[in-house]
Amino acid sequence: IGFEIVEPDITAPEITVEGVTDGQQSSEALTITYSATDDTDPDPSVSATLSGETFASGSEVGEIDQYELVVTAEDASGNQSEVIIGFKIV
């Protein structure tokens, strides 16, 4: 009889956001993408809201306003991470 000791996954997914940075002000529309990677889960779940509304990766934001993008990710072990980016279209 053999057994293997498996270390628990305690590392949260890493979130990448492209197309916008925290504190950015832009006079042009921005196309924002996001994704997540994890050290043990090949396909962590990732989702986002833009000022409280569901936001799809690859969408464009161009209306003059101040925004808060919140991206969350979770791996199969339940580890979660979150990135919050505030920006403004002027």
PyMOL Python script that loads the backbone (N, CA, C, O; Angstrom):
from pymol import cmd

cmd.read_pdbstr("""\
ATOM      1  N   ILE A   1       0.861  -1.174   0.000  1.00  0.00           N
ATOM      2  CA  ILE A   1       0.000   0.000   0.000  1.00  0.00           C
ATOM      3  C   ILE A   1       0.904   1.232   0.000  1.00  0.00           C
ATOM      4  O   ILE A   1       1.805   1.367   0.827  1.00  0.00           O
ATOM      5  N   GLY A   2       0.639   2.105  -0.932  1.00  0.00           N
ATOM      6  CA  GLY A   2       1.407   3.339  -1.005  1.00  0.00           C
ATOM      7  C   GLY A   2       0.497   4.534  -0.825  1.00  0.00           C
ATOM      8  O   GLY A   2      -0.707   4.457  -1.067  1.00  0.00           O
ATOM      9  N   PHE A   3       1.070   5.611  -0.409  1.00  0.00           N
ATOM     10  CA  PHE A   3       0.288   6.832  -0.288  1.00  0.00           C
ATOM     11  C   PHE A   3       1.187   8.020  -0.627  1.00  0.00           C
ATOM     12  O   PHE A   3       2.414   7.930  -0.606  1.00  0.00           O
ATOM     13  N   GLU A   4       0.544   9.108  -0.931  1.00  0.00           N
ATOM     14  CA  GLU A   4       1.256  10.320  -1.295  1.00  0.00           C
ATOM     15  C   GLU A   4       0.744  11.473  -0.446  1.00  0.00           C
ATOM     16  O   GLU A   4      -0.463  11.663  -0.293  1.00  0.00           O
ATOM     17  N   ILE A   5       1.662  12.226   0.093  1.00  0.00           N
ATOM     18  CA  ILE A   5       1.270  13.407   0.862  1.00  0.00           C
ATOM     19  C   ILE A   5       1.102  14.557  -0.130  1.00  0.00           C
ATOM     20  O   ILE A   5       2.022  14.902  -0.873  1.00  0.00           O
ATOM     21  N   VAL A   6      -0.084  15.131  -0.121  1.00  0.00           N
ATOM     22  CA  VAL A   6      -0.383  16.232  -1.031  1.00  0.00           C
ATOM     23  C   VAL A   6      -0.491  17.510  -0.214  1.00  0.00           C
ATOM     24  O   VAL A   6      -1.287  17.609   0.720  1.00  0.00           O
ATOM     25  N   GLU A   7       0.332  18.487  -0.590  1.00  0.00           N
ATOM     26  CA  GLU A   7       0.275  19.783   0.082  1.00  0.00           C
ATOM     27  C   GLU A   7      -0.995  20.512  -0.350  1.00  0.00           C
ATOM     28  O   GLU A   7      -1.351  20.482  -1.528  1.00  0.00           O
ATOM     29  N   PRO A   8      -1.677  21.161   0.579  1.00  0.00           N
ATOM     30  CA  PRO A   8      -2.886  21.900   0.198  1.00  0.00           C
ATOM     31  C   PRO A   8      -2.528  23.124  -0.659  1.00  0.00           C
ATOM     32  O   PRO A   8      -1.475  23.737  -0.479  1.00  0.00           O
ATOM     33  N   ASP A   9      -3.409  23.457  -1.575  1.00  0.00           N
ATOM     34  CA  ASP A   9      -3.238  24.638  -2.423  1.00  0.00           C
ATOM     35  C   ASP A   9      -3.710  25.854  -1.636  1.00  0.00           C
ATOM     36  O   ASP A   9      -4.898  25.999  -1.350  1.00  0.00           O
ATOM     37  N   ILE A  10      -2.773  26.718  -1.292  1.00  0.00           N
ATOM     38  CA  ILE A  10      -3.140  27.916  -0.533  1.00  0.00           C
ATOM     39  C   ILE A  10      -2.819  29.203  -1.306  1.00  0.00           C
ATOM     40  O   ILE A  10      -2.937  30.304  -0.769  1.00  0.00           O
ATOM     41  N   THR A  11      -2.417  29.050  -2.557  1.00  0.00           N
ATOM     42  CA  THR A  11      -2.042  30.205  -3.372  1.00  0.00           C
ATOM     43  C   THR A  11      -3.222  30.655  -4.223  1.00  0.00           C
ATOM     44  O   THR A  11      -3.812  29.861  -4.956  1.00  0.00           O
ATOM     45  N   ALA A  12      -3.559  31.934  -4.118  1.00  0.00           N
ATOM     46  CA  ALA A  12      -4.667  32.498  -4.904  1.00  0.00           C
ATOM     47  C   ALA A  12      -4.223  32.710  -6.354  1.00  0.00           C
ATOM     48  O   ALA A  12      -3.032  32.853  -6.629  1.00  0.00           O
ATOM     49  N   PRO A  13      -5.178  32.728  -7.270  1.00  0.00           N
ATOM     50  CA  PRO A  13      -4.843  33.001  -8.672  1.00  0.00           C
ATOM     51  C   PRO A  13      -4.245  34.400  -8.845  1.00  0.00           C
ATOM     52  O   PRO A  13      -4.507  35.304  -8.052  1.00  0.00           O
ATOM     53  N   GLU A  14      -3.444  34.557  -9.886  1.00  0.00           N
ATOM     54  CA  GLU A  14      -2.860  35.860 -10.206  1.00  0.00           C
ATOM     55  C   GLU A  14      -3.675  36.493 -11.331  1.00  0.00           C
ATOM     56  O   GLU A  14      -3.900  35.872 -12.369  1.00  0.00           O
ATOM     57  N   ILE A  15      -4.111  37.725 -11.117  1.00  0.00           N
ATOM     58  CA  ILE A  15      -4.945  38.439 -12.084  1.00  0.00           C
ATOM     59  C   ILE A  15      -4.083  39.397 -12.901  1.00  0.00           C
ATOM     60  O   ILE A  15      -3.227  40.102 -12.366  1.00  0.00           O
ATOM     61  N   THR A  16      -4.331  39.405 -14.211  1.00  0.00           N
ATOM     62  CA  THR A  16      -3.674  40.345 -15.112  1.00  0.00           C
ATOM     63  C   THR A  16      -4.747  41.211 -15.757  1.00  0.00           C
ATOM     64  O   THR A  16      -5.726  40.693 -16.294  1.00  0.00           O
ATOM     65  N   VAL A  17      -4.564  42.533 -15.706  1.00  0.00           N
ATOM     66  CA  VAL A  17      -5.478  43.477 -16.352  1.00  0.00           C
ATOM     67  C   VAL A  17      -4.653  44.295 -17.334  1.00  0.00           C
ATOM     68  O   VAL A  17      -3.594  44.815 -16.982  1.00  0.00           O
ATOM     69  N   GLU A  18      -5.142  44.410 -18.569  1.00  0.00           N
ATOM     70  CA  GLU A  18      -4.456  45.191 -19.589  1.00  0.00           C
ATOM     71  C   GLU A  18      -5.408  46.215 -20.181  1.00  0.00           C
ATOM     72  O   GLU A  18      -6.614  45.987 -20.270  1.00  0.00           O
ATOM     73  N   GLY A  19      -4.838  47.358 -20.589  1.00  0.00           N
ATOM     74  CA  GLY A  19      -5.634  48.395 -21.238  1.00  0.00           C
ATOM     75  C   GLY A  19      -6.002  49.552 -20.339  1.00  0.00           C
ATOM     76  O   GLY A  19      -6.507  50.572 -20.809  1.00  0.00           O
ATOM     77  N   VAL A  20      -5.748  49.404 -19.027  1.00  0.00           N
ATOM     78  CA  VAL A  20      -6.049  50.468 -18.069  1.00  0.00           C
ATOM     79  C   VAL A  20      -5.170  50.279 -16.835  1.00  0.00           C
ATOM     80  O   VAL A  20      -4.809  49.159 -16.475  1.00  0.00           O
ATOM     81  N   THR A  21      -4.832  51.405 -16.190  1.00  0.00           N
ATOM     82  CA  THR A  21      -4.082  51.354 -14.937  1.00  0.00           C
ATOM     83  C   THR A  21      -4.834  52.142 -13.876  1.00  0.00           C
ATOM     84  O   THR A  21      -5.644  53.016 -14.186  1.00  0.00           O
ATOM     85  N   ASP A  22      -4.552  51.817 -12.618  1.00  0.00           N
ATOM     86  CA  ASP A  22      -5.224  52.493 -11.521  1.00  0.00           C
ATOM     87  C   ASP A  22      -4.869  53.980 -11.537  1.00  0.00           C
ATOM     88  O   ASP A  22      -3.697  54.345 -11.629  1.00  0.00           O
ATOM     89  N   GLY A  23      -5.884  54.828 -11.446  1.00  0.00           N
ATOM     90  CA  GLY A  23      -5.694  56.266 -11.435  1.00  0.00           C
ATOM     91  C   GLY A  23      -5.600  56.904 -12.811  1.00  0.00           C
ATOM     92  O   GLY A  23      -5.438  58.119 -12.926  1.00  0.00           O
ATOM     93  N   GLN A  24      -5.699  56.094 -13.848  1.00  0.00           N
ATOM     94  CA  GLN A  24      -5.563  56.615 -15.211  1.00  0.00           C
ATOM     95  C   GLN A  24      -6.704  57.555 -15.577  1.00  0.00           C
ATOM     96  O   GLN A  24      -7.852  57.338 -15.190  1.00  0.00           O
ATOM     97  N   GLN A  25      -6.373  58.600 -16.327  1.00  0.00           N
ATOM     98  CA  GLN A  25      -7.365  59.485 -16.932  1.00  0.00           C
ATOM     99  C   GLN A  25      -7.116  59.449 -18.434  1.00  0.00           C
ATOM    100  O   GLN A  25      -5.985  59.633 -18.883  1.00  0.00           O
ATOM    101  N   SER A  26      -8.157  59.214 -19.203  1.00  0.00           N
ATOM    102  CA  SER A  26      -8.013  59.097 -20.647  1.00  0.00           C
ATOM    103  C   SER A  26      -9.085  59.920 -21.349  1.00  0.00           C
ATOM    104  O   SER A  26     -10.235  59.976 -20.914  1.00  0.00           O
ATOM    105  N   SER A  27      -8.686  60.548 -22.432  1.00  0.00           N
ATOM    106  CA  SER A  27      -9.657  61.274 -23.255  1.00  0.00           C
ATOM    107  C   SER A  27     -10.126  60.400 -24.419  1.00  0.00           C
ATOM    108  O   SER A  27     -10.940  60.831 -25.236  1.00  0.00           O
ATOM    109  N   GLU A  28      -9.608  59.171 -24.490  1.00  0.00           N
ATOM    110  CA  GLU A  28      -9.991  58.227 -25.537  1.00  0.00           C
ATOM    111  C   GLU A  28     -10.603  56.980 -24.906  1.00  0.00           C
ATOM    112  O   GLU A  28     -10.374  56.679 -23.735  1.00  0.00           O
ATOM    113  N   ALA A  29     -11.380  56.268 -25.702  1.00  0.00           N
ATOM    114  CA  ALA A  29     -11.976  55.015 -25.240  1.00  0.00           C
ATOM    115  C   ALA A  29     -10.871  54.001 -24.921  1.00  0.00           C
ATOM    116  O   ALA A  29      -9.819  53.990 -25.561  1.00  0.00           O
ATOM    117  N   LEU A  30     -11.123  53.168 -23.942  1.00  0.00           N
ATOM    118  CA  LEU A  30     -10.172  52.134 -23.537  1.00  0.00           C
ATOM    119  C   LEU A  30     -10.777  50.763 -23.764  1.00  0.00           C
ATOM    120  O   LEU A  30     -11.941  50.529 -23.440  1.00  0.00           O
ATOM    121  N   THR A  31      -9.985  49.855 -24.321  1.00  0.00           N
ATOM    122  CA  THR A  31     -10.389  48.451 -24.426  1.00  0.00           C
ATOM    123  C   THR A  31      -9.661  47.712 -23.315  1.00  0.00           C
ATOM    124  O   THR A  31      -8.431  47.695 -23.262  1.00  0.00           O
ATOM    125  N   ILE A  32     -10.434  47.105 -22.434  1.00  0.00           N
ATOM    126  CA  ILE A  32      -9.875  46.494 -21.227  1.00  0.00           C
ATOM    127  C   ILE A  32     -10.022  44.976 -21.284  1.00  0.00           C
ATOM    128  O   ILE A  32     -11.105  44.449 -21.539  1.00  0.00           O
ATOM    129  N   THR A  33      -8.912  44.288 -21.040  1.00  0.00           N
ATOM    130  CA  THR A  33      -8.935  42.826 -20.973  1.00  0.00           C
ATOM    131  C   THR A  33      -8.426  42.386 -19.608  1.00  0.00           C
ATOM    132  O   THR A  33      -7.647  43.088 -18.964  1.00  0.00           O
ATOM    133  N   TYR A  34      -8.880  41.213 -19.181  1.00  0.00           N
ATOM    134  CA  TYR A  34      -8.409  40.647 -17.920  1.00  0.00           C
ATOM    135  C   TYR A  34      -8.376  39.134 -18.029  1.00  0.00           C
ATOM    136  O   TYR A  34      -9.112  38.533 -18.812  1.00  0.00           O
ATOM    137  N   SER A  35      -7.504  38.531 -17.226  1.00  0.00           N
ATOM    138  CA  SER A  35      -7.389  37.078 -17.189  1.00  0.00           C
ATOM    139  C   SER A  35      -6.792  36.678 -15.844  1.00  0.00           C
ATOM    140  O   SER A  35      -6.347  37.528 -15.073  1.00  0.00           O
ATOM    141  N   ALA A  36      -6.789  35.380 -15.574  1.00  0.00           N
ATOM    142  CA  ALA A  36      -6.206  34.878 -14.333  1.00  0.00           C
ATOM    143  C   ALA A  36      -5.444  33.594 -14.617  1.00  0.00           C
ATOM    144  O   ALA A  36      -5.845  32.787 -15.456  1.00  0.00           O
ATOM    145  N   THR A  37      -4.342  33.419 -13.905  1.00  0.00           N
ATOM    146  CA  THR A  37      -3.575  32.184 -13.962  1.00  0.00           C
ATOM    147  C   THR A  37      -3.411  31.671 -12.532  1.00  0.00           C
ATOM    148  O   THR A  37      -3.503  32.433 -11.569  1.00  0.00           O
ATOM    149  N   ASP A  38      -3.169  30.374 -12.413  1.00  0.00           N
ATOM    150  CA  ASP A  38      -3.028  29.766 -11.096  1.00  0.00           C
ATOM    151  C   ASP A  38      -1.942  28.700 -11.156  1.00  0.00           C
ATOM    152  O   ASP A  38      -1.730  28.083 -12.199  1.00  0.00           O
ATOM    153  N   ASP A  39      -1.256  28.485 -10.039  1.00  0.00           N
ATOM    154  CA  ASP A  39      -0.152  27.526 -10.021  1.00  0.00           C
ATOM    155  C   ASP A  39      -0.611  26.064 -10.096  1.00  0.00           C
ATOM    156  O   ASP A  39       0.173  25.202 -10.496  1.00  0.00           O
ATOM    157  N   THR A  40      -1.857  25.767  -9.722  1.00  0.00           N
ATOM    158  CA  THR A  40      -2.314  24.373  -9.766  1.00  0.00           C
ATOM    159  C   THR A  40      -3.593  24.173 -10.582  1.00  0.00           C
ATOM    160  O   THR A  40      -3.830  23.077 -11.090  1.00  0.00           O
ATOM    161  N   ASP A  41      -4.405  25.194 -10.715  1.00  0.00           N
ATOM    162  CA  ASP A  41      -5.659  25.099 -11.466  1.00  0.00           C
ATOM    163  C   ASP A  41      -5.433  25.672 -12.863  1.00  0.00           C
ATOM    164  O   ASP A  41      -5.159  26.864 -13.001  1.00  0.00           O
ATOM    165  N   PRO A  42      -5.546  24.838 -13.906  1.00  0.00           N
ATOM    166  CA  PRO A  42      -5.284  25.350 -15.256  1.00  0.00           C
ATOM    167  C   PRO A  42      -6.354  26.316 -15.772  1.00  0.00           C
ATOM    168  O   PRO A  42      -6.124  27.010 -16.763  1.00  0.00           O
ATOM    169  N   ASP A  43      -7.502  26.374 -15.127  1.00  0.00           N
ATOM    170  CA  ASP A  43      -8.589  27.219 -15.622  1.00  0.00           C
ATOM    171  C   ASP A  43      -9.362  27.869 -14.467  1.00  0.00           C
ATOM    172  O   ASP A  43     -10.529  27.545 -14.246  1.00  0.00           O
ATOM    173  N   PRO A  44      -8.716  28.787 -13.730  1.00  0.00           N
ATOM    174  CA  PRO A  44      -9.446  29.439 -12.635  1.00  0.00           C
ATOM    175  C   PRO A  44     -10.581  30.305 -13.178  1.00  0.00           C
ATOM    176  O   PRO A  44     -10.492  30.827 -14.289  1.00  0.00           O
ATOM    177  N   SER A  45     -11.648  30.454 -12.393  1.00  0.00           N
ATOM    178  CA  SER A  45     -12.748  31.319 -12.826  1.00  0.00           C
ATOM    179  C   SER A  45     -12.338  32.769 -12.619  1.00  0.00           C
ATOM    180  O   SER A  45     -11.666  33.098 -11.642  1.00  0.00           O
ATOM    181  N   VAL A  46     -12.743  33.631 -13.537  1.00  0.00           N
ATOM    182  CA  VAL A  46     -12.424  35.047 -13.437  1.00  0.00           C
ATOM    183  C   VAL A  46     -13.606  35.842 -13.962  1.00  0.00           C
ATOM    184  O   VAL A  46     -14.192  35.498 -14.988  1.00  0.00           O
ATOM    185  N   SER A  47     -13.953  36.909 -13.250  1.00  0.00           N
ATOM    186  CA  SER A  47     -15.069  37.755 -13.666  1.00  0.00           C
ATOM    187  C   SER A  47     -14.785  39.180 -13.234  1.00  0.00           C
ATOM    188  O   SER A  47     -13.869  39.438 -12.452  1.00  0.00           O
ATOM    189  N   ALA A  48     -15.587  40.106 -13.757  1.00  0.00           N
ATOM    190  CA  ALA A  48     -15.361  41.507 -13.412  1.00  0.00           C
ATOM    191  C   ALA A  48     -16.667  42.281 -13.415  1.00  0.00           C
ATOM    192  O   ALA A  48     -17.645  41.912 -14.067  1.00  0.00           O
ATOM    193  N   THR A  49     -16.640  43.378 -12.652  1.00  0.00           N
ATOM    194  CA  THR A  49     -17.715  44.363 -12.707  1.00  0.00           C
ATOM    195  C   THR A  49     -17.083  45.718 -12.981  1.00  0.00           C
ATOM    196  O   THR A  49     -15.953  45.989 -12.575  1.00  0.00           O
ATOM    197  N   LEU A  50     -17.825  46.554 -13.671  1.00  0.00           N
ATOM    198  CA  LEU A  50     -17.414  47.928 -13.928  1.00  0.00           C
ATOM    199  C   LEU A  50     -18.467  48.815 -13.303  1.00  0.00           C
ATOM    200  O   LEU A  50     -19.595  48.896 -13.788  1.00  0.00           O
ATOM    201  N   SER A  51     -18.090  49.483 -12.218  1.00  0.00           N
ATOM    202  CA  SER A  51     -19.011  50.333 -11.461  1.00  0.00           C
ATOM    203  C   SER A  51     -20.294  49.578 -11.108  1.00  0.00           C
ATOM    204  O   SER A  51     -21.397  50.115 -11.206  1.00  0.00           O
ATOM    205  N   GLY A  52     -20.120  48.315 -10.694  1.00  0.00           N
ATOM    206  CA  GLY A  52     -21.233  47.507 -10.219  1.00  0.00           C
ATOM    207  C   GLY A  52     -21.959  46.684 -11.260  1.00  0.00           C
ATOM    208  O   GLY A  52     -22.812  45.867 -10.911  1.00  0.00           O
ATOM    209  N   GLU A  53     -21.642  46.879 -12.542  1.00  0.00           N
ATOM    210  CA  GLU A  53     -22.295  46.121 -13.616  1.00  0.00           C
ATOM    211  C   GLU A  53     -21.338  45.075 -14.182  1.00  0.00           C
ATOM    212  O   GLU A  53     -20.135  45.323 -14.266  1.00  0.00           O
ATOM    213  N   THR A  54     -21.854  43.916 -14.570  1.00  0.00           N
ATOM    214  CA  THR A  54     -21.030  42.873 -15.164  1.00  0.00           C
ATOM    215  C   THR A  54     -20.241  43.431 -16.346  1.00  0.00           C
ATOM    216  O   THR A  54     -20.785  44.160 -17.176  1.00  0.00           O
ATOM    217  N   PHE A  55     -18.959  43.084 -16.416  1.00  0.00           N
ATOM    218  CA  PHE A  55     -18.083  43.608 -17.455  1.00  0.00           C
ATOM    219  C   PHE A  55     -17.312  42.464 -18.104  1.00  0.00           C
ATOM    220  O   PHE A  55     -16.618  41.713 -17.419  1.00  0.00           O
ATOM    221  N   ALA A  56     -17.432  42.330 -19.421  1.00  0.00           N
ATOM    222  CA  ALA A  56     -16.760  41.258 -20.156  1.00  0.00           C
ATOM    223  C   ALA A  56     -15.369  41.696 -20.595  1.00  0.00           C
ATOM    224  O   ALA A  56     -15.178  42.830 -21.036  1.00  0.00           O
ATOM    225  N   SER A  57     -14.408  40.803 -20.475  1.00  0.00           N
ATOM    226  CA  SER A  57     -13.052  41.074 -20.936  1.00  0.00           C
ATOM    227  C   SER A  57     -13.081  41.395 -22.428  1.00  0.00           C
ATOM    228  O   SER A  57     -13.769  40.731 -23.202  1.00  0.00           O
ATOM    229  N   GLY A  58     -12.328  42.418 -22.820  1.00  0.00           N
ATOM    230  CA  GLY A  58     -12.277  42.836 -24.217  1.00  0.00           C
ATOM    231  C   GLY A  58     -13.270  43.921 -24.565  1.00  0.00           C
ATOM    232  O   GLY A  58     -13.322  44.375 -25.708  1.00  0.00           O
ATOM    233  N   SER A  59     -14.063  44.344 -23.585  1.00  0.00           N
ATOM    234  CA  SER A  59     -15.057  45.391 -23.837  1.00  0.00           C
ATOM    235  C   SER A  59     -14.385  46.767 -23.845  1.00  0.00           C
ATOM    236  O   SER A  59     -13.311  46.964 -23.277  1.00  0.00           O
ATOM    237  N   GLU A  60     -15.050  47.696 -24.502  1.00  0.00           N
ATOM    238  CA  GLU A  60     -14.557  49.061 -24.608  1.00  0.00           C
ATOM    239  C   GLU A  60     -15.329  49.974 -23.656  1.00  0.00           C
ATOM    240  O   GLU A  60     -16.542  49.841 -23.494  1.00  0.00           O
ATOM    241  N   VAL A  61     -14.602  50.901 -23.030  1.00  0.00           N
ATOM    242  CA  VAL A  61     -15.207  51.907 -22.163  1.00  0.00           C
ATOM    243  C   VAL A  61     -14.854  53.260 -22.755  1.00  0.00           C
ATOM    244  O   VAL A  61     -13.676  53.595 -22.878  1.00  0.00           O
ATOM    245  N   GLY A  62     -15.872  54.048 -23.126  1.00  0.00           N
ATOM    246  CA  GLY A  62     -15.595  55.318 -23.774  1.00  0.00           C
ATOM    247  C   GLY A  62     -16.433  56.485 -23.290  1.00  0.00           C
ATOM    248  O   GLY A  62     -16.134  57.637 -23.604  1.00  0.00           O
ATOM    249  N   GLU A  63     -17.470  56.201 -22.534  1.00  0.00           N
ATOM    250  CA  GLU A  63     -18.346  57.269 -22.051  1.00  0.00           C
ATOM    251  C   GLU A  63     -17.648  58.065 -20.951  1.00  0.00           C
ATOM    252  O   GLU A  63     -17.038  57.489 -20.050  1.00  0.00           O
ATOM    253  N   ILE A  64     -17.742  59.394 -21.031  1.00  0.00           N
ATOM    254  CA  ILE A  64     -17.116  60.248 -20.025  1.00  0.00           C
ATOM    255  C   ILE A  64     -17.738  59.969 -18.656  1.00  0.00           C
ATOM    256  O   ILE A  64     -18.940  60.141 -18.454  1.00  0.00           O
ATOM    257  N   ASP A  65     -16.884  59.534 -17.721  1.00  0.00           N
ATOM    258  CA  ASP A  65     -17.343  59.204 -16.371  1.00  0.00           C
ATOM    259  C   ASP A  65     -16.149  58.719 -15.560  1.00  0.00           C
ATOM    260  O   ASP A  65     -15.050  58.547 -16.088  1.00  0.00           O
ATOM    261  N   GLN A  66     -16.380  58.502 -14.273  1.00  0.00           N
ATOM    262  CA  GLN A  66     -15.393  57.886 -13.400  1.00  0.00           C
ATOM    263  C   GLN A  66     -15.834  56.451 -13.160  1.00  0.00           C
ATOM    264  O   GLN A  66     -17.020  56.195 -12.956  1.00  0.00           O
ATOM    265  N   TYR A  67     -14.882  55.501 -13.183  1.00  0.00           N
ATOM    266  CA  TYR A  67     -15.217  54.082 -13.125  1.00  0.00           C
ATOM    267  C   TYR A  67     -14.396  53.355 -12.067  1.00  0.00           C
ATOM    268  O   TYR A  67     -13.300  53.779 -11.700  1.00  0.00           O
ATOM    269  N   GLU A  68     -14.963  52.242 -11.587  1.00  0.00           N
ATOM    270  CA  GLU A  68     -14.236  51.314 -10.732  1.00  0.00           C
ATOM    271  C   GLU A  68     -14.383  49.915 -11.321  1.00  0.00           C
ATOM    272  O   GLU A  68     -15.482  49.365 -11.389  1.00  0.00           O
ATOM    273  N   LEU A  69     -13.260  49.357 -11.743  1.00  0.00           N
ATOM    274  CA  LEU A  69     -13.212  47.996 -12.274  1.00  0.00           C
ATOM    275  C   LEU A  69     -12.774  47.069 -11.150  1.00  0.00           C
ATOM    276  O   LEU A  69     -11.733  47.283 -10.530  1.00  0.00           O
ATOM    277  N   VAL A  70     -13.572  46.036 -10.892  1.00  0.00           N
ATOM    278  CA  VAL A  70     -13.232  45.041  -9.869  1.00  0.00           C
ATOM    279  C   VAL A  70     -13.161  43.683 -10.559  1.00  0.00           C
ATOM    280  O   VAL A  70     -14.161  43.183 -11.075  1.00  0.00           O
ATOM    281  N   VAL A  71     -11.974  43.098 -10.562  1.00  0.00           N
ATOM    282  CA  VAL A  71     -11.763  41.785 -11.175  1.00  0.00           C
ATOM    283  C   VAL A  71     -11.504  40.784 -10.067  1.00  0.00           C
ATOM    284  O   VAL A  71     -10.648  41.008  -9.211  1.00  0.00           O
ATOM    285  N   THR A  72     -12.244  39.673 -10.080  1.00  0.00           N
ATOM    286  CA  THR A  72     -12.068  38.633  -9.065  1.00  0.00           C
ATOM    287  C   THR A  72     -11.773  37.304  -9.754  1.00  0.00           C
ATOM    288  O   THR A  72     -12.245  37.035 -10.858  1.00  0.00           O
ATOM    289  N   ALA A  73     -10.983  36.488  -9.075  1.00  0.00           N
ATOM    290  CA  ALA A  73     -10.648  35.158  -9.594  1.00  0.00           C
ATOM    291  C   ALA A  73     -10.687  34.157  -8.452  1.00  0.00           C
ATOM    292  O   ALA A  73     -10.423  34.494  -7.298  1.00  0.00           O
ATOM    293  N   GLU A  74     -11.023  32.914  -8.797  1.00  0.00           N
ATOM    294  CA  GLU A  74     -11.067  31.841  -7.807  1.00  0.00           C
ATOM    295  C   GLU A  74     -10.585  30.549  -8.446  1.00  0.00           C
ATOM    296  O   GLU A  74     -10.975  30.213  -9.564  1.00  0.00           O
ATOM    297  N   ASP A  75      -9.728  29.824  -7.721  1.00  0.00           N
ATOM    298  CA  ASP A  75      -9.265  28.541  -8.235  1.00  0.00           C
ATOM    299  C   ASP A  75     -10.119  27.395  -7.684  1.00  0.00           C
ATOM    300  O   ASP A  75     -11.025  27.615  -6.880  1.00  0.00           O
ATOM    301  N   ALA A  76      -9.823  26.188  -8.120  1.00  0.00           N
ATOM    302  CA  ALA A  76     -10.624  25.021  -7.740  1.00  0.00           C
ATOM    303  C   ALA A  76     -10.579  24.741  -6.243  1.00  0.00           C
ATOM    304  O   ALA A  76     -11.471  24.078  -5.715  1.00  0.00           O
ATOM    305  N   SER A  77      -9.561  25.233  -5.557  1.00  0.00           N
ATOM    306  CA  SER A  77      -9.452  25.025  -4.109  1.00  0.00           C
ATOM    307  C   SER A  77     -10.166  26.104  -3.301  1.00  0.00           C
ATOM    308  O   SER A  77     -10.185  26.055  -2.072  1.00  0.00           O
ATOM    309  N   GLY A  78     -10.753  27.082  -3.996  1.00  0.00           N
ATOM    310  CA  GLY A  78     -11.484  28.141  -3.306  1.00  0.00           C
ATOM    311  C   GLY A  78     -10.649  29.357  -2.942  1.00  0.00           C
ATOM    312  O   GLY A  78     -11.147  30.277  -2.292  1.00  0.00           O
ATOM    313  N   ASN A  79      -9.386  29.374  -3.352  1.00  0.00           N
ATOM    314  CA  ASN A  79      -8.543  30.551  -3.105  1.00  0.00           C
ATOM    315  C   ASN A  79      -8.990  31.679  -4.022  1.00  0.00           C
ATOM    316  O   ASN A  79      -9.207  31.470  -5.216  1.00  0.00           O
ATOM    317  N   GLN A  80      -9.128  32.878  -3.460  1.00  0.00           N
ATOM    318  CA  GLN A  80      -9.641  34.008  -4.229  1.00  0.00           C
ATOM    319  C   GLN A  80      -8.652  35.159  -4.247  1.00  0.00           C
ATOM    320  O   GLN A  80      -7.868  35.341  -3.315  1.00  0.00           O
ATOM    321  N   SER A  81      -8.702  35.936  -5.326  1.00  0.00           N
ATOM    322  CA  SER A  81      -7.934  37.171  -5.411  1.00  0.00           C
ATOM    323  C   SER A  81      -8.809  38.230  -6.064  1.00  0.00           C
ATOM    324  O   SER A  81      -9.794  37.924  -6.737  1.00  0.00           O
ATOM    325  N   GLU A  82      -8.425  39.487  -5.847  1.00  0.00           N
ATOM    326  CA  GLU A  82      -9.218  40.598  -6.359  1.00  0.00           C
ATOM    327  C   GLU A  82      -8.287  41.756  -6.711  1.00  0.00           C
ATOM    328  O   GLU A  82      -7.328  42.041  -5.994  1.00  0.00           O
ATOM    329  N   VAL A  83      -8.588  42.414  -7.823  1.00  0.00           N
ATOM    330  CA  VAL A  83      -7.875  43.628  -8.230  1.00  0.00           C
ATOM    331  C   VAL A  83      -8.921  44.714  -8.430  1.00  0.00           C
ATOM    332  O   VAL A  83      -9.940  44.490  -9.083  1.00  0.00           O
ATOM    333  N   ILE A  84      -8.667  45.896  -7.867  1.00  0.00           N
ATOM    334  CA  ILE A  84      -9.574  47.034  -8.025  1.00  0.00           C
ATOM    335  C   ILE A  84      -8.802  48.160  -8.700  1.00  0.00           C
ATOM    336  O   ILE A  84      -7.733  48.562  -8.241  1.00  0.00           O
ATOM    337  N   ILE A  85      -9.367  48.664  -9.804  1.00  0.00           N
ATOM    338  CA  ILE A  85      -8.735  49.738 -10.569  1.00  0.00           C
ATOM    339  C   ILE A  85      -9.740  50.870 -10.752  1.00  0.00           C
ATOM    340  O   ILE A  85     -10.829  50.671 -11.289  1.00  0.00           O
ATOM    341  N   GLY A  86      -9.356  52.058 -10.297  1.00  0.00           N
ATOM    342  CA  GLY A  86     -10.179  53.226 -10.502  1.00  0.00           C
ATOM    343  C   GLY A  86      -9.616  54.038 -11.669  1.00  0.00           C
ATOM    344  O   GLY A  86      -8.406  54.250 -11.744  1.00  0.00           O
ATOM    345  N   PHE A  87     -10.472  54.489 -12.569  1.00  0.00           N
ATOM    346  CA  PHE A  87     -10.009  55.283 -13.706  1.00  0.00           C
ATOM    347  C   PHE A  87     -11.121  56.213 -14.173  1.00  0.00           C
ATOM    348  O   PHE A  87     -12.273  56.093 -13.755  1.00  0.00           O
ATOM    349  N   LYS A  88     -10.749  57.143 -15.051  1.00  0.00           N
ATOM    350  CA  LYS A  88     -11.697  58.145 -15.506  1.00  0.00           C
ATOM    351  C   LYS A  88     -11.538  58.374 -17.008  1.00  0.00           C
ATOM    352  O   LYS A  88     -10.423  58.452 -17.523  1.00  0.00           O
ATOM    353  N   ILE A  89     -12.674  58.481 -17.699  1.00  0.00           N
ATOM    354  CA  ILE A  89     -12.704  58.910 -19.089  1.00  0.00           C
ATOM    355  C   ILE A  89     -13.125  60.381 -19.042  1.00  0.00           C
ATOM    356  O   ILE A  89     -14.182  60.712 -18.504  1.00  0.00           O
ATOM    357  N   VAL A  90     -12.294  61.260 -19.608  1.00  0.00           N
ATOM    358  CA  VAL A  90     -12.555  62.703 -19.516  1.00  0.00           C
ATOM    359  C   VAL A  90     -12.835  63.316 -20.883  1.00  0.00           C
ATOM    360  O   VAL A  90     -13.074  64.519 -20.982  1.00  0.00           O
TER     361      VAL A  90
END
""", "prot")
cmd.dss("prot")
cmd.show_as("cartoon", "prot")
cmd.util.cbc("prot")
cmd.orient("prot")
